[in-house]
Amino acid sequence: MHPLRAAGRAGGSLLAVAALASPAAAHSGTTHAGTPHWLLFVLAFAGIAGAVGTLAAFRRGRVDGTTAAAAGFAAVLAGGFGLVGLVELQVVAETGPQIRSIYPTASLLIGAAMAVGSLVVGRLRWPERPRYTALGLLLAAWVVYPILLPNGGTYHPLGYVLVATVVFAVGYVVRRDAWAVLQSLRRDRRPLAASALAGGLFTVFFAFSAGTVTVNPDPGVGAPTDATVLFLPVADPLVAWPAVEFVFPSVPVAGFVSVGTLTLMALLGGLVAANVGVLVQQARAQRAAGGSASALGMVATTGATACCCCAPAFYGVLSVVFGAAATPAYWAFMDPTSPVGGVFFSASVLLMLGSLVRATGGGRSLQ
């Protein structure tokens, strides 16, 4: 099916679903600054569909580069606005679901499966690249860390070592297997600009999705009514990090910035930016040579993996349809003893790093 036609049909179907969901959403109070939650959902999907449709039209030569760039940027902004709105207001029960007792067992099983899988896959497919196996083992440790140490290991030195080692391991793989191509981006302005824009937009969305920034501060009892800046530790990711918490009710905006969250944003945003830059560079080279690049492949390796990093936004989408019934998904991400957040982080790193290595040719088997 033609990509534009498929996007149109999908959009029509989504409007129908949203129309059916809107009464329940309104009844649950899912509005953001007076805007129905389902409308933000439609805006987010329309932005994503518009970006995909623009890319497909450009690949088929139906629009020129300038028009495609303007339309694509507008679609990304519209989709980003809808996504940020979705994650800004959730229908959440005050207490978590009564399934916390299974989190430790689930974490151990998932972590063990990740570790065994890393050893087996690394040994069979990349026996001469033990760095891949090592990264898989580190990510498995990330998943099980909160349930292995007392009090979640919030202040344990091993947690800081684990975070630093994961970042180092990702950087080491990039350095060994993708560095030459990334270096070429410095001399190619358009891919470099695309990567910078993608990394910046992703970082902003990640900040809202992860709850580190909000433009909908909690007006509950005891909430600050004047501009407030506090210095305090924040246990995210894994351990407690020095942080600055701020609330400006008159703007309104609130949030926090910590060493740990900045590290995560730099890691994930850097991977998104690198993927987009390499794919844009390769698409331009193939187009100049008279070839064609797969638009579906570009979307799959960038958009899907970027969304994976922003998995907490999924419960915003779920709350459109299910209202307060979606709160188990919310608590599964927010509870530090749950393996869900660690699994999504690990999957995001592996997917985007793997995409980058494959795109630069560094993932070919050494045989």
Residue frames relative to the residue before (quaternion, step in Angstrom):
aa qw qx qy qz dx dy dz
M 1.0000 0.0000 0.0000 0.0000 0.00 0.00 0.00
H 0.5590 -0.6059 0.4429 0.3526 3.57 -1.06 0.73
P 0.5463 -0.6550 0.4003 0.3350 3.64 -0.83 0.90
L 0.6666 0.4971 -0.3207 0.4536 3.61 0.93 -0.81
R 0.6501 0.5079 -0.3161 0.4685 3.56 1.02 -0.81
A 0.6417 0.5226 -0.3189 0.4619 3.55 1.02 -0.84
A 0.6487 0.5112 -0.3214 0.4632 3.58 0.98 -0.83
G 0.6441 0.5292 -0.3205 0.4499 3.57 1.02 -0.80
R 0.6710 0.4870 -0.3030 0.4699 3.56 0.93 -0.87
A 0.6427 0.5168 -0.3233 0.4641 3.56 0.99 -0.81
G 0.6428 0.5228 -0.3218 0.4582 3.57 1.02 -0.79
G 0.6449 0.5173 -0.3200 0.4628 3.57 1.01 -0.80
S 0.6449 0.5158 -0.3175 0.4661 3.55 0.99 -0.83
L 0.6519 0.5234 -0.3135 0.4503 3.56 1.01 -0.85
L 0.6226 0.5349 -0.3401 0.4589 3.58 1.03 -0.78
A 0.6463 0.5156 -0.3247 0.4594 3.57 1.00 -0.80
V 0.6556 0.5007 -0.3088 0.4734 3.58 0.95 -0.88
A 0.6573 0.5139 -0.3127 0.4539 3.56 0.96 -0.88
A 0.6352 0.5282 -0.3364 0.4521 3.56 1.01 -0.77
L 0.6598 0.4922 -0.3061 0.4781 3.58 1.04 -0.77
A 0.6976 0.4838 -0.2686 0.4551 3.56 1.05 -0.80
S 0.5694 0.6664 -0.3806 0.2948 3.57 1.07 -0.63
P 0.6344 0.5146 -0.3831 0.4313 3.68 0.86 -0.64
A 0.6612 0.4965 -0.3148 0.4660 3.59 0.93 -0.85
A 0.6449 0.5245 -0.3292 0.4480 3.55 0.99 -0.82
A 0.6677 0.4917 -0.3098 0.4653 3.56 0.90 -0.88
H 0.6362 0.5313 -0.3311 0.4509 3.56 1.03 -0.77
S 0.6917 0.4656 -0.2726 0.4802 3.57 1.11 -0.70
G 0.5092 -0.6677 0.4127 0.3530 3.56 1.25 -0.09
T 0.4061 0.7261 -0.4743 0.2880 3.58 1.16 0.41
T 0.3255 0.7040 -0.5629 0.2856 3.53 0.18 1.32
H 0.1809 -0.7638 0.6110 0.1027 3.53 -1.19 0.57
A 0.8182 -0.1304 0.0306 0.5591 3.57 -0.44 1.26
G 0.7263 -0.4230 0.2320 0.4896 3.57 1.02 0.85
T 0.6063 0.5488 -0.3592 0.4496 3.62 1.22 -0.03
P 0.4610 -0.6808 0.4809 0.3046 3.64 -0.75 0.94
H 0.5619 -0.6347 0.4206 0.3234 3.53 -1.02 0.87
W 0.6398 0.5354 -0.3378 0.4358 3.60 0.98 -0.79
L 0.6190 0.5466 -0.3523 0.4404 3.59 1.10 -0.62
L 0.6185 0.5206 -0.3345 0.4843 3.58 1.08 -0.68
F 0.6155 0.5467 -0.3326 0.4600 3.56 1.08 -0.76
V 0.6582 0.4994 -0.3012 0.4760 3.57 0.94 -0.91
L 0.6490 0.5200 -0.3172 0.4558 3.58 0.95 -0.86
A 0.6422 0.5205 -0.3226 0.4612 3.59 0.99 -0.84
F 0.6872 0.4725 -0.2910 0.4688 3.57 0.84 -0.93
A 0.6404 0.5277 -0.3315 0.4489 3.58 0.96 -0.83
G 0.6397 0.5232 -0.3288 0.4571 3.59 1.02 -0.74
I 0.6638 0.4907 -0.3036 0.4758 3.56 0.93 -0.90
A 0.6647 0.4965 -0.3053 0.4674 3.59 0.92 -0.91
G 0.6416 0.5309 -0.3243 0.4487 3.57 1.03 -0.75
A 0.6480 0.5114 -0.3177 0.4665 3.56 1.01 -0.80
V 0.6554 0.4977 -0.3082 0.4772 3.59 0.97 -0.86
G 0.6671 0.5078 -0.3033 0.4530 3.58 0.93 -0.89
T 0.6386 0.5197 -0.3219 0.4673 3.57 1.03 -0.78
L 0.6443 0.5174 -0.3165 0.4658 3.56 0.98 -0.84
A 0.6592 0.5030 -0.3092 0.4656 3.58 0.96 -0.88
A 0.6587 0.5075 -0.3139 0.4583 3.59 0.95 -0.84
F 0.6419 0.5150 -0.3232 0.4672 3.58 1.03 -0.76
R 0.6529 0.5188 -0.3185 0.4508 3.57 0.96 -0.85
R 0.7066 0.4412 -0.2529 0.4920 3.60 1.11 -0.69
G 0.5167 -0.6823 0.3910 0.3386 3.57 1.30 0.06
R 0.4432 0.7171 -0.4416 0.3070 3.61 1.19 0.33
V 0.7587 0.1604 -0.1295 0.6179 3.58 1.26 -0.32
D 0.4785 -0.6666 0.4811 0.3087 3.55 -1.14 0.58
G 0.7278 -0.4689 0.2885 0.4089 3.53 -1.30 0.26
T 0.6566 0.5186 -0.3202 0.4443 3.59 0.95 -0.84
T 0.6664 0.4909 -0.2986 0.4752 3.57 0.91 -0.92
A 0.6554 0.5176 -0.3134 0.4521 3.57 0.94 -0.89
A 0.6515 0.5176 -0.3204 0.4527 3.58 0.96 -0.85
A 0.6724 0.4933 -0.2985 0.4642 3.59 0.92 -0.92
A 0.6842 0.4789 -0.2911 0.4667 3.59 0.89 -0.95
G 0.6562 0.5175 -0.3128 0.4513 3.56 0.97 -0.84
F 0.6547 0.5069 -0.3135 0.4649 3.57 0.98 -0.83
A 0.6432 0.5105 -0.3222 0.4710 3.59 1.00 -0.81
A 0.6526 0.5123 -0.3196 0.4578 3.59 0.98 -0.81
V 0.6458 0.5179 -0.3192 0.4614 3.58 0.99 -0.83
L 0.6489 0.5099 -0.3191 0.4660 3.58 0.97 -0.81
A 0.6581 0.5025 -0.3148 0.4639 3.58 0.94 -0.87
G 0.6703 0.4907 -0.2987 0.4698 3.56 0.93 -0.90
G 0.6476 0.5220 -0.3170 0.4557 3.56 1.00 -0.80
F 0.6254 0.5325 -0.3326 0.4634 3.59 1.03 -0.78
G 0.6746 0.4911 -0.2976 0.4640 3.57 0.92 -0.89
L 0.6615 0.5086 -0.3114 0.4547 3.58 0.97 -0.84
V 0.6417 0.5088 -0.3277 0.4711 3.58 0.97 -0.83
G 0.6371 0.5248 -0.3270 0.4602 3.58 0.99 -0.81
L 0.6409 0.5450 -0.3255 0.4316 3.56 1.00 -0.82
V 0.7459 0.4083 -0.2362 0.4702 3.57 0.85 -0.91
E 0.5735 0.6253 -0.3740 0.3743 3.57 1.24 -0.20
L 0.8030 0.1455 -0.0752 0.5730 3.61 1.08 -0.50
Q 0.0202 -0.8023 0.5956 -0.0342 3.55 -0.57 1.16
V 0.3743 -0.6539 0.5978 0.2737 3.52 -1.31 0.43
V 0.1113 0.8354 -0.5138 0.1603 3.55 -0.06 1.31
A 0.4181 -0.6820 0.5422 0.2573 3.55 -0.97 0.89
E 0.5717 -0.6331 0.4039 0.3304 3.56 -1.10 0.67
T 0.7597 0.2585 -0.1669 0.5728 3.58 1.16 -0.49
G 0.5314 -0.6566 0.4427 0.3010 3.52 -1.10 0.72
P 0.6295 -0.5379 0.3940 0.3989 3.59 -1.24 0.31
Q 0.5236 -0.6591 0.4522 0.2949 3.55 -1.19 0.57
I 0.4779 0.6521 -0.4596 0.3675 3.57 0.74 1.03
R 0.3491 0.7728 -0.4768 0.2315 3.58 1.23 0.21
S 0.5781 0.6141 -0.3807 0.3792 3.58 1.12 -0.53
I 0.6855 0.4786 -0.3014 0.4584 3.60 1.13 -0.48
Y 0.4777 0.7042 -0.4326 0.2978 3.61 1.22 -0.28
P 0.6710 0.4926 -0.3385 0.4389 3.67 0.77 -0.84
T 0.6639 0.4950 -0.3087 0.4679 3.58 0.91 -0.90
A 0.6536 0.5124 -0.3134 0.4605 3.57 0.94 -0.89
S 0.6470 0.5224 -0.3239 0.4512 3.59 0.97 -0.83
L 0.6660 0.5018 -0.3057 0.4595 3.57 0.92 -0.89
L 0.6672 0.5002 -0.3063 0.4593 3.59 0.92 -0.87
I 0.6793 0.4799 -0.2937 0.4711 3.57 0.90 -0.92
G 0.6555 0.5137 -0.3123 0.4570 3.58 0.94 -0.87
A 0.6534 0.5060 -0.3117 0.4689 3.57 0.98 -0.85
A 0.6444 0.5162 -0.3189 0.4654 3.59 0.99 -0.82
M 0.6488 0.5106 -0.3183 0.4658 3.59 1.00 -0.81
A 0.6648 0.5062 -0.3110 0.4528 3.57 0.94 -0.85
V 0.6715 0.4810 -0.2986 0.4781 3.58 0.90 -0.93
G 0.6465 0.5250 -0.3170 0.4538 3.56 0.97 -0.85
S 0.6409 0.5240 -0.3234 0.4583 3.58 0.99 -0.79
L 0.6642 0.5033 -0.3022 0.4629 3.56 0.96 -0.86
V 0.6915 0.4831 -0.2860 0.4546 3.57 0.88 -0.96
V 0.6966 0.4656 -0.2827 0.4670 3.58 0.79 -1.03
G 0.6571 0.5158 -0.3159 0.4499 3.57 0.94 -0.84
R 0.6753 0.4929 -0.3007 0.4589 3.56 0.97 -0.84
L 0.7238 0.4521 -0.2525 0.4561 3.59 0.92 -0.86
R 0.7968 0.3349 -0.1667 0.4746 3.58 0.86 -0.90
W 0.8088 0.1218 -0.0492 0.5732 3.59 0.95 -0.83
P 0.0030 0.8444 -0.5356 0.0036 3.64 0.61 1.03
E 0.7103 0.4364 -0.2643 0.4851 3.60 1.14 -0.54
R 0.6942 0.3953 -0.2780 0.5334 3.58 1.25 0.22
P 0.0801 -0.8423 0.5321 0.0304 3.59 0.41 1.16
R 0.5036 0.6549 -0.4276 0.3670 3.61 1.20 -0.28
Y 0.6173 0.5354 -0.3542 0.4549 3.61 1.09 -0.61
T 0.6536 0.4981 -0.3063 0.4805 3.58 0.95 -0.85
A 0.6469 0.5275 -0.3212 0.4474 3.57 0.95 -0.86
L 0.6498 0.5034 -0.3236 0.4688 3.60 0.96 -0.81
G 0.6421 0.5214 -0.3293 0.4554 3.59 0.97 -0.78
L 0.6539 0.5039 -0.3115 0.4707 3.58 0.99 -0.79
L 0.6397 0.5200 -0.3272 0.4619 3.59 1.01 -0.75
L 0.6662 0.4855 -0.3077 0.4751 3.59 0.97 -0.79
A 0.5994 0.5329 -0.3579 0.4782 3.59 1.12 -0.58
A 0.6411 0.5108 -0.3174 0.4769 3.57 1.03 -0.78
W 0.5921 0.5697 -0.3595 0.4424 3.60 1.10 -0.68
V 0.6696 0.5116 -0.2996 0.4474 3.59 0.97 -0.87
V 0.7700 0.3800 -0.2040 0.4702 3.59 0.84 -0.93
Y 0.4509 0.7307 -0.4412 0.2610 3.61 1.16 -0.36
P 0.7051 0.4893 -0.3213 0.4004 3.68 0.67 -0.94
I 0.7473 0.3946 -0.2418 0.4768 3.63 1.06 -0.49
L 0.6011 0.5768 -0.3630 0.4174 3.60 1.25 -0.04
L 0.7606 0.3505 -0.1837 0.5147 3.57 1.08 -0.69
P 0.6074 -0.5650 0.4031 0.3865 3.62 -1.12 0.57
N 0.8452 0.1030 -0.1167 0.5112 3.57 -1.08 0.84
G 0.6545 -0.5480 0.3039 0.4231 3.55 1.11 0.71
G 0.4781 -0.6904 0.4279 0.3341 3.58 1.25 0.16
T 0.1977 0.8426 -0.4872 0.1170 3.56 1.20 0.52
Y 0.8024 0.2187 -0.1082 0.5446 3.59 0.99 -0.78
H 0.4236 0.7167 -0.4645 0.3020 3.59 1.20 0.29
P 0.5345 -0.6499 0.4320 0.3245 3.64 -0.88 0.86
L 0.5862 0.5991 -0.3748 0.3963 3.58 1.10 -0.64
G 0.6175 0.5599 -0.3479 0.4291 3.58 1.07 -0.66
Y 0.6545 0.4968 -0.3097 0.4784 3.57 0.96 -0.83
V 0.6343 0.5233 -0.3249 0.4672 3.56 1.05 -0.80
L 0.6508 0.5283 -0.3174 0.4434 3.58 0.97 -0.86
V 0.6547 0.5036 -0.3167 0.4664 3.59 0.88 -0.90
A 0.6802 0.4876 -0.2925 0.4626 3.58 0.84 -0.97
T 0.6637 0.5126 -0.3117 0.4468 3.60 0.99 -0.81
V 0.6227 0.5297 -0.3408 0.4642 3.60 1.03 -0.75
V 0.6555 0.4997 -0.3119 0.4726 3.58 0.91 -0.89
F 0.6553 0.5072 -0.3098 0.4662 3.57 0.95 -0.88
A 0.6566 0.5239 -0.3171 0.4404 3.59 0.93 -0.88
V 0.6398 0.5069 -0.3246 0.4779 3.59 0.98 -0.82
G 0.6646 0.5017 -0.3005 0.4650 3.57 0.92 -0.89
Y 0.6391 0.5346 -0.3256 0.4470 3.57 1.05 -0.76
V 0.6466 0.5073 -0.3161 0.4739 3.58 1.00 -0.85
V 0.6448 0.5087 -0.3230 0.4703 3.58 0.95 -0.86
R 0.6581 0.5241 -0.3070 0.4450 3.56 0.93 -0.89
R 0.7171 0.4564 -0.2559 0.4605 3.58 0.90 -0.89
D 0.8365 0.2893 -0.0923 0.4561 3.57 0.85 -0.98
A 0.8105 0.2406 -0.1318 0.5176 3.63 1.12 -0.25
W 0.4270 0.7628 -0.4301 0.2254 3.57 1.24 -0.09
A 0.6380 0.5535 -0.3462 0.4082 3.60 0.92 -0.84
V 0.6833 0.4683 -0.2917 0.4783 3.58 0.93 -0.87
L 0.6418 0.5186 -0.3342 0.4554 3.59 0.96 -0.76
Q 0.6157 0.5482 -0.3456 0.4483 3.57 1.03 -0.70
S 0.6386 0.5407 -0.3305 0.4366 3.60 1.05 -0.72
L 0.5542 0.6145 -0.3990 0.3951 3.61 1.17 -0.41
R 0.5934 0.5946 -0.3689 0.3978 3.59 1.09 -0.59
R 0.7239 0.4060 -0.2350 0.5058 3.58 1.19 -0.48
D 0.6769 0.4330 -0.2793 0.5257 3.59 1.28 0.08
R 0.3231 -0.8253 0.4261 0.1814 3.55 -0.04 1.32
R 0.6873 0.5035 -0.3167 0.4169 3.60 0.80 -0.91
P 0.6746 0.4506 -0.3171 0.4913 3.64 0.80 -0.79
L 0.6255 0.5340 -0.3423 0.4543 3.58 1.05 -0.71
A 0.6588 0.4944 -0.3066 0.4771 3.59 0.97 -0.85
A 0.6418 0.5219 -0.3228 0.4598 3.58 1.00 -0.82
S 0.6653 0.4978 -0.3120 0.4607 3.58 0.94 -0.82
A 0.6464 0.5151 -0.3225 0.4613 3.58 0.97 -0.81
L 0.6565 0.5051 -0.3096 0.4669 3.59 0.97 -0.86
A 0.6636 0.5042 -0.3074 0.4593 3.57 0.92 -0.91
G 0.6644 0.5053 -0.3065 0.4575 3.57 0.92 -0.87
G 0.6621 0.5095 -0.3056 0.4567 3.57 0.99 -0.82
L 0.6704 0.4897 -0.3008 0.4694 3.58 0.90 -0.93
F 0.6445 0.5173 -0.3258 0.4592 3.56 0.98 -0.82
T 0.6552 0.5233 -0.3217 0.4397 3.59 0.89 -0.88
V 0.6379 0.5157 -0.3265 0.4696 3.59 1.00 -0.81
F 0.6861 0.4761 -0.2940 0.4648 3.56 0.84 -0.96
F 0.6325 0.5327 -0.3369 0.4502 3.58 0.98 -0.80
A 0.6226 0.5498 -0.3443 0.4376 3.59 1.01 -0.78
F 0.6836 0.4536 -0.2841 0.4962 3.58 0.98 -0.82
S 0.6624 0.5303 -0.3104 0.4285 3.56 0.91 -0.94
A 0.7215 0.4318 -0.2430 0.4836 3.58 0.96 -0.87
G 0.5206 -0.6756 0.3958 0.3405 3.60 1.25 -0.06
T 0.4629 0.6880 -0.4574 0.3211 3.60 1.17 0.26
V 0.7633 0.1536 -0.1149 0.6170 3.58 1.27 -0.33
T 0.0391 0.7905 -0.6104 0.0313 3.57 -1.05 0.74
V 0.2383 -0.7354 0.6105 0.1720 3.56 -1.18 0.59
N 0.6474 0.4311 -0.3190 0.5415 3.54 1.27 0.50
P 0.0596 -0.8455 0.5300 0.0280 3.62 0.61 1.13
D 0.5591 -0.6144 0.4517 0.3254 3.52 -1.15 0.72
P 0.2056 -0.8078 0.5397 0.1179 3.63 -0.59 1.08
G 0.3305 0.7968 -0.4629 0.2039 3.59 1.23 0.29
V 0.7366 -0.3986 0.3103 0.4496 3.52 -1.40 -0.01
G 0.8084 0.2486 -0.2053 0.4925 3.56 -0.88 0.98
A 0.4863 0.6577 -0.4469 0.3623 3.58 1.24 -0.06
P 0.5670 -0.6147 0.4171 0.3559 3.62 -1.01 0.74
T 0.2380 -0.7668 0.5808 0.1346 3.56 -1.05 0.79
D 0.7110 0.3403 -0.2328 0.5696 3.58 1.31 -0.16
A 0.6703 -0.4757 0.3708 0.4322 3.55 -1.28 0.30
T 0.0060 -0.8162 0.5733 -0.0711 3.57 -0.76 1.10
V 0.0159 -0.7674 0.6410 -0.0022 3.56 -1.02 0.86
L 0.0279 -0.8127 0.5807 -0.0393 3.56 -0.72 1.11
F 0.2486 -0.7297 0.6143 0.1686 3.54 -1.21 0.56
L 0.2286 0.7692 -0.5530 0.2239 3.56 -0.56 1.18
P 0.5329 -0.6221 0.4482 0.3579 3.62 -1.16 0.37
V 0.1384 -0.7673 0.6223 0.0697 3.56 -1.13 0.71
A 0.3181 -0.7763 0.5200 0.1604 3.58 -0.70 1.11
D 0.5720 0.5417 -0.4218 0.4489 3.57 0.36 1.22
P 0.5607 -0.3264 -0.7528 0.1115 1.56 -1.29 2.19
L 0.8621 0.1747 -0.1740 0.4426 3.51 -1.29 0.72
V 0.8332 0.0609 0.0273 0.5489 3.61 0.62 -1.10
A 0.6221 -0.5497 0.4091 0.3787 3.55 -1.33 0.18
W 0.0893 -0.7984 0.5955 0.0061 3.55 -0.86 1.05
P 0.5543 -0.5693 0.4663 0.3888 3.61 -1.12 0.52
A 0.0249 0.8215 -0.5641 0.0794 3.56 -0.83 0.98
V 0.2718 -0.7030 0.6299 0.1872 3.49 -1.37 0.38
E 0.1218 -0.7819 0.6094 0.0497 3.58 -0.71 1.09
F 0.0392 -0.8139 0.5794 -0.0200 3.58 -0.90 0.93
V 0.0413 -0.7590 0.6497 0.0122 3.51 -1.22 0.71
F 0.0256 0.7743 -0.6304 0.0488 3.57 -0.82 1.06
P 0.2205 -0.8371 0.4851 0.1236 3.60 0.21 1.28
S 0.6533 0.5406 -0.3288 0.4157 3.59 1.01 -0.66
V 0.6017 0.6033 -0.3728 0.3674 3.65 1.12 -0.45
P 0.3496 0.6372 -0.1054 -0.6787 1.85 1.38 -2.12
V 0.1096 0.7660 -0.6301 0.0653 3.55 -1.18 0.64
A 0.0404 0.7787 -0.6249 0.0388 3.56 -1.11 0.68
G 0.2762 0.7659 -0.5550 0.1707 3.54 -1.22 0.36
F 0.2944 -0.7292 0.5757 0.2237 3.52 -1.27 -0.36
V 0.1691 -0.7459 0.6352 0.1071 3.53 -1.28 0.48
S 0.0154 0.8015 -0.5961 0.0451 3.56 -0.71 1.07
V 0.6605 -0.4855 0.3884 0.4210 3.52 -1.31 0.27
G 0.6688 0.5210 -0.3017 0.4361 3.57 0.96 -0.85
T 0.6903 0.4675 -0.2957 0.4663 3.58 0.86 -0.91
L 0.6179 0.5267 -0.3482 0.4685 3.59 1.05 -0.65
T 0.6262 0.5346 -0.3305 0.4614 3.57 1.07 -0.74
L 0.6620 0.4997 -0.3010 0.4706 3.57 0.94 -0.90
M 0.6592 0.5088 -0.3141 0.4561 3.58 0.92 -0.89
A 0.6512 0.5076 -0.3195 0.4649 3.57 0.97 -0.80
L 0.6608 0.5139 -0.3079 0.4522 3.58 0.96 -0.86
L 0.7469 0.4021 -0.2316 0.4763 3.57 0.66 -1.09
G 0.6492 0.5091 -0.3204 0.4655 3.58 0.98 -0.80
G 0.6365 0.5262 -0.3276 0.4590 3.57 1.05 -0.73
L 0.6502 0.5057 -0.3203 0.4680 3.59 1.00 -0.76
V 0.6335 0.5156 -0.3281 0.4745 3.59 0.99 -0.81
A 0.6706 0.5055 -0.2999 0.4526 3.58 0.86 -0.98
A 0.6650 0.5050 -0.3116 0.4536 3.58 0.91 -0.87
N 0.6402 0.5255 -0.3261 0.4557 3.59 0.97 -0.83
V 0.6848 0.4822 -0.2940 0.4606 3.56 0.84 -0.97
G 0.6539 0.5264 -0.3205 0.4388 3.59 0.90 -0.86
V 0.6749 0.4891 -0.2944 0.4676 3.58 0.90 -0.93
L 0.6778 0.4931 -0.3061 0.4513 3.59 0.91 -0.88
V 0.6375 0.5068 -0.3331 0.4752 3.59 0.99 -0.74
Q 0.6450 0.5208 -0.3198 0.4588 3.58 0.95 -0.84
Q 0.6864 0.4749 -0.2893 0.4687 3.58 0.89 -0.88
A 0.6312 0.5290 -0.3412 0.4532 3.59 1.02 -0.74
R 0.6480 0.5075 -0.3185 0.4702 3.58 1.00 -0.81
A 0.6622 0.5095 -0.3131 0.4516 3.58 0.93 -0.84
Q 0.6714 0.4851 -0.3005 0.4729 3.58 0.96 -0.83
R 0.6391 0.5162 -0.3309 0.4644 3.57 1.02 -0.74
A 0.6537 0.5092 -0.3130 0.4642 3.60 0.99 -0.81
A 0.6992 0.4543 -0.2655 0.4840 3.58 1.12 -0.64
G 0.5753 -0.6180 0.3666 0.3908 3.56 1.28 0.07
G 0.5470 0.6043 -0.4051 0.4142 3.58 1.27 0.18
S 0.3462 -0.7113 0.5620 0.2416 3.52 -1.28 -0.24
A 0.2735 -0.7454 0.5872 0.1573 3.52 -1.06 0.81
S 0.5103 -0.6550 0.4639 0.3087 3.54 -1.10 0.60
A 0.3604 -0.7316 0.5385 0.2121 3.56 -0.61 1.15
L 0.6253 0.5405 -0.3400 0.4486 3.58 1.03 -0.77
G 0.6462 0.5198 -0.3199 0.4582 3.57 1.00 -0.79
M 0.6382 0.5235 -0.3306 0.4577 3.58 1.00 -0.78
V 0.6636 0.4917 -0.3073 0.4726 3.58 0.93 -0.87
A 0.6714 0.5222 -0.3081 0.4262 3.57 0.90 -0.92
T 0.7479 0.4225 -0.2344 0.4552 3.58 0.92 -0.84
T 0.7427 0.3560 -0.2357 0.5159 3.60 1.16 -0.26
G 0.7380 0.4322 -0.2548 0.4513 3.58 0.55 -1.12
A 0.6923 0.4849 -0.2919 0.4476 3.57 0.82 -0.99
T 0.6946 0.4616 -0.2904 0.4692 3.57 0.89 -0.84
A 0.6171 0.5288 -0.3545 0.4624 3.59 1.06 -0.61
C 0.6419 0.5113 -0.3228 0.4714 3.57 1.01 -0.80
C 0.5949 0.5776 -0.3647 0.4236 3.57 1.08 -0.67
C 0.6425 0.5229 -0.3215 0.4587 3.57 1.07 -0.72
C 0.7270 0.3933 -0.2212 0.5176 3.55 1.12 -0.63
A 0.1223 0.8537 -0.4977 0.0921 3.55 1.12 0.70
P 0.5926 0.5678 -0.4062 0.4017 3.69 0.93 -0.56
A 0.5730 0.5850 -0.3910 0.4202 3.61 1.18 -0.38
F 0.5358 0.6490 -0.4118 0.3495 3.58 1.15 -0.44
Y 0.6621 0.4905 -0.3393 0.4537 3.60 0.97 -0.67
G 0.5463 0.5715 -0.4077 0.4569 3.59 1.22 -0.21
V 0.6513 0.4882 -0.3016 0.4965 3.55 1.06 -0.80
L 0.6511 0.5243 -0.3221 0.4444 3.59 0.92 -0.86
S 0.6623 0.5222 -0.3193 0.4321 3.58 0.98 -0.80
V 0.5190 0.6193 -0.4220 0.4111 3.59 1.22 -0.32
V 0.7697 0.3580 -0.1768 0.4982 3.55 0.91 -0.96
F 0.8096 0.3274 -0.1390 0.4669 3.56 0.85 -1.00
G 0.3594 -0.7508 0.4912 0.2567 3.60 1.23 -0.18
A 0.8427 -0.1468 0.1180 0.5044 3.56 -1.03 -0.83
A 0.5457 0.6237 -0.4023 0.3890 3.60 1.20 -0.35
A 0.6319 0.5506 -0.3290 0.4352 3.59 1.23 -0.34
T 0.4380 0.7464 -0.4362 0.2465 3.60 1.22 -0.11
P 0.5565 0.5791 -0.4337 0.4085 3.69 1.00 -0.38
A 0.6256 0.5217 -0.3463 0.4654 3.59 1.06 -0.68
Y 0.6173 0.5460 -0.3399 0.4531 3.58 1.04 -0.78
W 0.7235 0.4425 -0.2593 0.4621 3.57 0.76 -1.02
A 0.5774 0.5821 -0.3803 0.4280 3.59 1.14 -0.54
F 0.6925 0.4417 -0.2757 0.4994 3.58 1.10 -0.67
M 0.7244 0.4791 -0.2550 0.4250 3.56 0.92 -0.89
D 0.6282 0.5385 -0.3431 0.4446 3.60 1.08 -0.64
P 0.3951 -0.7491 0.4737 0.2415 3.64 -0.56 1.07
T 0.6413 0.5175 -0.3391 0.4538 3.62 1.17 -0.39
S 0.5579 0.5983 -0.3920 0.4207 3.59 1.25 -0.18
P 0.4347 -0.7123 0.4817 0.2678 3.62 -0.98 0.74
V 0.4764 0.7213 -0.4277 0.2641 3.60 1.22 -0.34
G 0.6780 0.4946 -0.3042 0.4507 3.59 0.83 -0.96
G 0.6714 0.4984 -0.2986 0.4600 3.58 0.93 -0.87
V 0.6405 0.5245 -0.3239 0.4579 3.57 1.03 -0.77
F 0.6720 0.4857 -0.3049 0.4686 3.58 0.92 -0.86
F 0.6211 0.5246 -0.3428 0.4707 3.58 1.04 -0.71
S 0.6676 0.5006 -0.3008 0.4617 3.57 0.88 -0.94
A 0.6594 0.5047 -0.3115 0.4620 3.58 0.92 -0.89
S 0.6385 0.5358 -0.3285 0.4442 3.56 0.98 -0.81
V 0.6655 0.5000 -0.3028 0.4642 3.57 0.88 -0.94
L 0.6924 0.4844 -0.2877 0.4506 3.58 0.84 -0.96
L 0.6637 0.5076 -0.3119 0.4523 3.59 0.92 -0.87
M 0.7264 0.4318 -0.2637 0.4651 3.58 0.78 -0.97
L 0.6416 0.5014 -0.3304 0.4772 3.58 1.02 -0.71
G 0.6514 0.5094 -0.3120 0.4677 3.58 0.99 -0.81
S 0.6313 0.5286 -0.3236 0.4662 3.56 1.03 -0.80
L 0.6639 0.5061 -0.3010 0.4609 3.56 0.96 -0.87
V 0.6704 0.4961 -0.3040 0.4605 3.58 0.89 -0.90
R 0.6564 0.4989 -0.3137 0.4710 3.59 0.96 -0.82
A 0.6631 0.5221 -0.3137 0.4350 3.58 0.92 -0.89
T 0.7301 0.4057 -0.2370 0.4962 3.57 1.08 -0.66
G 0.5468 -0.6545 0.3787 0.3596 3.58 1.30 0.07
G 0.5271 0.6754 -0.3982 0.3276 3.57 1.22 0.05
G 0.6490 0.5509 -0.3183 0.4171 3.57 1.24 -0.20
R 0.4049 0.7173 -0.4858 0.2926 3.60 1.19 0.17
S 0.5412 -0.6460 0.4364 0.3152 3.52 -0.98 0.84
L 0.3452 -0.7400 0.5446 0.1914 3.55 -0.97 0.86
Q 0.3536 0.7174 -0.5258 0.2895 3.57 0.08 1.27
